[in-house]
Amino acid sequence: MNRQVKHALPRRTLLAGAAGAGAGIVWGSSGPAAADDEDGGRRPVGQGSVDAEVARLERGLIELRRDIHLHPEAPGQEERTAGVVARELRAAGLTVTTGVGGHGVVGVLRGARPGRTVAYRADMDAVPPEDIIGGGPATAHLCGHDVHTAVGIGVAQVLARLRQRLSGTVVFLFQPAEETLSGARAMIDAGVLEDNDVQEIHALHCGPFPVGRFAVTPGFGLPGQDRAEVTLSGPDAPDAARRLAAELGALATVTPPETPAEMERLITDVQTPNGPLARFVNLSAWADEAKVGVSYRCWPEERYVEVREGIRRLAMTHSGTGVSFPAEPFPAMVCPERDALDLARHLRGALGRNTAIRLHAAFPYNGEDFALYLDRVPGTFTFLGIRTPGSPITAGFPHFPDFTPDERAIGLGTRAMAGWLAKRTDA
């Protein structure tokens, strides 16, 4: 998950409030569905069959995640991780292609029954030091992509074991370079959607919610990003640049959370209908000699026009200025409402009625190149709760140095997505 703003918080502040109380994790099968193994393979894949397979595979998936965690690779350098993924997918019987859009891996699983073609994306790269909040000594898996990869492999293994019941085709996309917002475009340009006739695509991402919870994002997602550069001339250009940077900074309507209480409030705000994050501008501006750099995210996406005009207006109050926008804004990720609500109903039926919560706003400080897939086909992007009750709040937020996912989320994510994909290919 790409981060714009870096911030440090006390590492040992304990999580408080209801958000840390857990989610009533469901570990067993979903009840009557467990009997669907007994019909000689005539029924479609049911949640009971999925749960039984995950129970057999879960320990191995946790060990796999730990191995990947110990070998983090920066965006565009995911050679070892890609090799692990390809090995596991081939062992499960998938058709595997490597070197897609860089170190991307594509695994294709064809069920024994006719049906639709659905894709699942997992990102593989780790966080480079400069993107760790507060800075870091080395590249590290502090965004949960090691968890994403383990879940993706787990879903492939589960559905491969149930291939005789599976309808349609599942295309697994293990993507490089998400942190630099370049991997999705590279894989799309390599033809992964068109060549496989993908009809929809789905993904999980670790989020700061209690383990056992899934946060769906109907009509929301994550903001895109835009950049601007202002050049100033004249003998007082450096001083003018500093003044202009402060003026541009005032365009922001939100500021990064600086305390644990503010981070808790952020989690509440994204779940509040028509709340304080229904519309926002998250903007940073900085002076560098006679130039001012600007980077910002906003919601809704249409506000880019408004913010660009505000940047131009303020820049023109200083003599001898020039404003440039190096590229079109990176698009926001907006999840189709119907698909996300369908997923919420599925999760509540398969894993328990309290497992799915709904977000009503976007986190202002993160972006995602999964947006590029959703620009082409419908799908879902869902936050996988990974916070252990009682842990520091920073342990649940990607890019913090003490980010520590609860490994129980791996089995839960695998159960959820294997059941969901089996349902979608049979839709």
C-alpha positions in Angstrom: 0.0 0.0 0.0 1.5 3.3 -1.1 1.9 5.9 1.6 2.1 9.6 1.1 2.6 10.9 4.7 5.1 9.5 7.2 4.6 9.9 10.9 6.0 8.4 14.1 3.9 7.4 17.1 4.9 5.9 20.5 5.4 2.2 19.9 4.1 1.0 23.2 0.8 2.8 23.4 -1.8 0.1 23.9 -4.9 -0.1 21.9 -8.0 1.1 23.7 -11.7 0.9 23.1 -14.0 -1.5 21.4 -11.9 -1.7 18.2 -9.4 -3.8 20.1 -11.8 -6.2 21.6 -11.7 -8.8 18.9 -14.4 -9.9 16.5 -15.7 -13.2 17.7 -13.4 -15.2 15.4 -15.0 -18.2 13.8 -12.6 -21.1 13.6 -14.8 -24.1 12.9 -16.7 -25.0 9.8 -19.9 -23.1 8.8 -22.2 -25.8 10.0 -24.3 -27.9 7.5 -22.1 -27.0 4.6 -19.4 -29.3 6.1 -21.4 -32.2 4.7 -20.8 -31.2 1.1 -17.9 -33.6 0.8 -20.3 -36.5 1.0 -22.0 -36.3 -2.4 -19.4 -37.8 -4.7 -18.4 -34.4 -6.1 -21.8 -33.5 -7.6 -22.3 -30.3 -5.7 -20.4 -27.0 -6.3 -17.7 -26.0 -3.9 -19.2 -25.2 -0.4 -17.8 -23.4 2.5 -17.5 -26.6 4.5 -15.2 -28.1 2.0 -13.1 -24.9 1.9 -12.8 -24.8 5.7 -11.7 -28.4 5.8 -9.0 -27.8 3.3 -7.8 -24.6 5.1 -7.6 -26.5 8.3 -5.1 -28.9 6.6 -3.1 -26.2 5.0 -3.1 -23.4 7.6 0.1 -24.3 9.5 2.0 -24.5 6.2 0.7 -21.2 5.1 1.9 -19.5 8.3 5.3 -21.0 7.8 5.4 -19.8 4.2 4.5 -16.3 5.3 7.3 -16.4 7.9 9.8 -17.4 5.2 8.7 -14.6 2.9 8.8 -12.2 5.8 12.5 -13.0 6.5 13.4 -12.3 2.8 11.8 -8.9 2.0 12.4 -7.6 -1.5 12.0 -4.0 -2.6 9.5 -3.0 -5.4 10.7 -4.4 -8.7 13.2 -6.8 -7.0 10.8 -9.6 -6.0 12.8 -12.4 -7.7 13.0 -14.8 -4.7 9.4 -14.2 -3.7 8.2 -14.8 -7.2 10.2 -18.1 -7.3 8.5 -19.2 -4.1 5.1 -18.3 -5.5 5.7 -20.1 -8.8 7.0 -23.2 -7.0 3.9 -23.4 -4.8 1.4 -22.8 -7.6 3.0 -25.4 -9.8 3.0 -27.9 -7.0 -0.8 -27.2 -6.7 -1.3 -28.0 -10.3 -1.8 -24.5 -11.8 -0.6 -23.4 -15.1 2.1 -20.8 -14.2 3.7 -18.0 -16.1 6.6 -16.0 -14.6 8.3 -12.7 -15.5 5.0 -10.9 -16.2 5.3 -7.2 -15.9 8.7 -7.6 -14.1 8.7 -10.3 -11.5 4.9 -10.9 -11.7 3.6 -14.4 -11.6 0.3 -15.6 -13.1 -1.3 -18.9 -12.1 -4.4 -20.2 -13.9 -6.7 -22.7 -12.3 -9.4 -24.2 -14.5 -12.3 -25.9 -12.7 -13.9 -29.1 -13.9 -17.3 -27.3 -14.4 -18.1 -24.5 -16.9 -18.3 -21.0 -15.4 -17.0 -17.5 -15.3 -13.3 -16.3 -15.2 -12.4 -14.4 -12.1 -9.0 -13.0 -11.0 -7.4 -12.7 -7.6 -4.5 -10.3 -7.0 -1.9 -10.5 -4.3 1.1 -8.0 -4.1 4.5 -9.3 -3.2 6.9 -6.4 -2.6 8.1 -5.1 0.7 8.4 -1.5 2.0 11.7 0.4 1.1 13.4 2.2 4.0 12.3 5.7 2.9 8.6 4.7 3.0 8.7 3.3 6.6 7.1 5.8 8.9 9.9 7.5 10.7 12.4 5.9 8.4 14.0 2.5 8.6 17.3 0.8 8.2 16.3 -1.6 5.4 13.5 -2.9 3.2 11.0 -4.8 5.4 7.6 -6.4 5.1 5.7 -3.7 7.0 2.7 -3.5 4.8 1.4 -7.1 5.0 2.3 -8.2 1.4 3.8 -11.3 2.9 0.4 -12.1 4.4 -1.3 -11.2 1.1 1.0 -13.6 -0.8 0.4 -16.4 1.7 -3.3 -16.0 1.5 -3.2 -15.9 -2.3 -1.2 -19.2 -2.4 -3.6 -20.7 0.2 -6.6 -19.8 -1.9 -5.0 -21.4 -5.0 -4.1 -24.5 -3.1 -7.6 -24.9 -1.6 -9.4 -24.4 -4.9 -7.0 -26.7 -6.7 -7.8 -29.5 -4.2 -11.5 -28.8 -4.9 -11.1 -28.6 -8.7 -13.6 -31.3 -9.5 -16.3 -29.2 -7.8 -15.0 -25.8 -9.1 -16.8 -23.9 -11.8 -15.0 -21.7 -14.3 -11.5 -20.4 -14.0 -9.5 -18.5 -11.4 -6.6 -16.4 -12.5 -4.1 -15.6 -9.7 -2.1 -12.4 -10.2 0.9 -12.1 -7.9 2.0 -8.6 -8.5 5.3 -6.8 -8.1 6.0 -3.1 -7.3 2.8 -2.1 -5.7 4.6 0.3 -3.4 5.8 2.4 -6.3 2.3 2.2 -8.0 3.9 0.7 -11.1 3.3 -3.1 -10.9 -0.4 -3.2 -11.8 0.1 -1.1 -14.9 3.0 -3.3 -16.0 0.9 -6.5 -15.5 -2.1 -5.0 -17.3 0.1 -3.9 -20.2 1.4 -7.4 -20.4 -2.2 -8.5 -21.1 -3.1 -10.4 -17.9 -6.7 -9.3 -18.0 -7.4 -9.4 -21.7 -5.4 -12.6 -22.5 -7.3 -14.5 -19.8 -10.7 -12.9 -20.5 -11.0 -11.8 -16.8 -14.5 -10.7 -16.0 -13.9 -9.4 -12.4 -11.1 -9.2 -9.9 -10.8 -9.3 -6.1 -8.1 -8.6 -3.5 -7.5 -8.4 0.3 -5.2 -5.9 2.0 -4.2 -5.9 5.7 -6.0 -3.3 7.6 -6.1 -1.8 11.2 -9.2 -3.8 12.2 -9.4 -6.6 14.8 -8.4 -10.1 13.5 -11.6 -11.8 12.4 -13.1 -8.7 10.8 -13.3 -7.8 7.1 -14.0 -4.2 6.1 -15.8 -3.9 2.7 -15.6 -0.7 0.7 -18.8 -0.2 -1.3 -18.5 3.0 -3.4 -15.3 3.9 -1.6 -11.7 2.6 -1.6 -8.6 4.7 -1.5 -7.7 8.0 -3.0 -5.4 8.5 -6.0 -2.5 11.0 -6.0 -1.5 14.2 -7.8 1.6 16.3 -7.9 2.5 19.8 -8.8 5.7 21.9 -9.1 5.8 25.7 -8.8 8.9 27.6 -9.8 9.6 31.2 -8.7 12.0 33.8 -10.0 13.5 37.0 -8.6 16.0 37.8 -5.9 13.6 36.8 -3.1 12.5 33.6 -4.7 13.6 31.3 -1.9 11.8 33.3 0.7 8.7 33.5 -1.5 8.9 29.8 -2.0 8.7 29.2 1.7 5.7 31.5 2.1 4.0 29.9 -0.8 4.5 26.4 0.6 2.8 27.5 3.8 -0.1 29.0 1.8 -0.5 25.8 -0.2 -0.4 23.7 2.9 -3.5 25.5 4.1 -5.5 23.9 1.3 -5.4 20.6 3.3 -8.6 19.8 5.1 -7.1 16.8 7.0 -3.8 16.3 8.8 -2.0 13.1 9.6 -2.8 11.6 13.0 -0.1 12.3 15.5 -1.4 10.4 18.6 -2.9 7.0 19.3 -6.2 8.7 20.0 -6.2 10.4 16.7 -5.4 7.1 15.0 -8.4 5.5 16.8 -10.5 8.4 15.6 -9.4 7.8 12.1 -10.7 4.2 12.2 -14.0 5.4 13.6 -14.3 8.2 10.9 -13.9 5.8 8.0 -16.9 3.8 9.3 -19.1 6.9 9.8 -21.7 7.6 7.1 -21.4 11.2 5.8 -18.7 11.8 8.4 -15.6 14.1 8.4 -13.9 12.0 5.7 -16.7 12.0 3.2 -14.7 14.9 1.5 -11.1 15.7 2.1 -7.9 17.1 0.8 -4.7 15.7 2.1 -1.9 17.9 0.9 1.8 18.4 1.6 3.9 21.3 0.2 7.6 22.0 0.7 10.1 24.6 -0.5 13.4 23.7 -2.1 15.3 26.9 -3.0 13.2 28.6 -5.7 10.8 25.7 -6.1 7.8 24.4 -4.3 6.8 20.8 -4.5 3.2 19.7 -3.9 1.8 16.2 -3.4 -1.8 15.6 -2.5 -4.7 13.1 -2.4 -8.4 14.1 -2.3 -11.9 12.6 -2.2 -14.0 12.4 -4.2 -11.7 12.1 -7.2 -13.4 15.0 -9.0 -11.8 17.4 -6.5 -8.6 17.3 -8.4 -9.9 20.0 -10.7 -10.7 22.2 -7.7 -7.4 21.6 -6.0 -5.4 22.3 -9.1 -7.2 25.6 -9.5 -6.4 26.5 -5.9 -2.7 25.7 -6.5 -2.7 27.9 -9.6 -4.5 30.7 -7.8 -2.2 30.9 -4.9 0.9 30.6 -7.1 -0.2 33.5 -9.2 -0.2 35.8 -6.1 3.6 35.7 -6.3 5.3 37.3 -9.2 7.4 35.3 -11.7 5.8 31.9 -10.9 5.2 29.0 -13.2 3.0 26.0 -12.3 3.3 22.5 -13.8 1.6 19.2 -13.2 4.0 16.5 -14.4 1.3 14.0 -15.2 -2.4 13.2 -15.0 -3.5 12.3 -11.4 -3.1 8.7 -10.4 -6.6 7.4 -10.3 -8.5 6.8 -7.1 -9.6 3.2 -6.3 -13.4 3.2 -6.2 -15.0 -0.2 -5.5 -18.4 -1.0 -7.1 -21.1 -0.8 -4.4 -23.1 -3.9 -5.5 -20.1 -6.2 -5.5 -18.8 -5.1 -2.1 -22.2 -5.5 -0.5 -22.5 -9.0 -2.1 -19.2 -9.9 -0.5 -20.3 -8.6 2.9 -23.4 -10.9 2.7 -21.2 -13.8 1.7 -18.8 -13.2 4.6 -21.6 -12.9 7.1 -23.2 -16.1 5.9 -19.9 -18.1 5.6 -17.9 -16.9 8.6 -20.4 -15.3 11.0 -22.7 -12.3 10.9 -20.3 -10.0 12.8 -17.3 -10.7 10.5 -18.0 -7.9 7.9 -18.1 -4.2 8.6 -18.7 -1.5 6.0 -16.5 1.6 5.4 -18.2 4.8 4.4 -15.0 6.8 3.6 -11.5 6.4 2.3 -8.3 6.5 4.4 -6.8 9.9 3.3 -3.1 8.8 3.5 -2.9 5.7 1.4 -3.1 4.8 -2.3 -3.4 1.6 -4.3 -2.6 0.6 -7.9 -5.4 -2.0 -7.6 -7.3 1.1 -8.9 -6.0 0.3 -12.4 -7.6 -3.1 -12.4 -10.9 -1.8 -11.2 -10.8 0.8 -14.0 -11.1 -2.1 -16.4 -13.2 -4.8 -14.7 -15.5 -4.8 -11.6 -14.5 -6.4 -8.3 -13.8 -5.9 -4.6 -10.9 -4.6 -2.4 -11.4 -5.6 1.2 -9.4 -4.9 4.3 -8.4 -8.0 6.2 -8.4 -7.3 9.9 -4.9 -8.2 11.4 -4.8 -6.5 14.8 -4.3 -8.6 17.8 -6.5 -7.4 20.7 -4.5 -5.4 23.2 -1.6 -4.7 20.8 -0.3 -1.2 20.2 -2.4 0.6 17.6 0.6 1.1 15.4 1.0 -2.7 15.2 -2.1 -2.7 13.1 -1.2 0.1 10.7 0.9 -0.7 7.6 4.2 1.1 7.2 4.8 1.6 11.0 8.0 0.0 12.3 6.2 -2.2 14.7 3.5 -3.4 12.2 2.8 -7.0 13.4 -0.1 -8.8 11.7 -1.9 -11.5 13.7 -1.1 -14.7 11.8 -4.6 -16.1 12.4 -5.7 -13.7 9.7 -4.0 -15.9 7.1 -6.4 -18.8 7.6 -9.4 -16.4 7.8 -8.4 -14.6 4.7 -7.9 -17.9 2.8 -11.3 -19.2 4.0 -13.1 -16.0 3.0 -11.5 -15.6 -0.5 -11.6 -19.3 -1.5 -15.3 -19.5 -0.7 -16.0 -16.1 -2.4 -14.1 -16.9 -5.6 -15.8 -20.3 -5.9 -19.1 -18.5 -5.6 -18.2 -15.9 -8.2 -16.9 -18.3 -10.8 -20.3 -20.2 -10.4 -22.4 -17.0 -10.6 
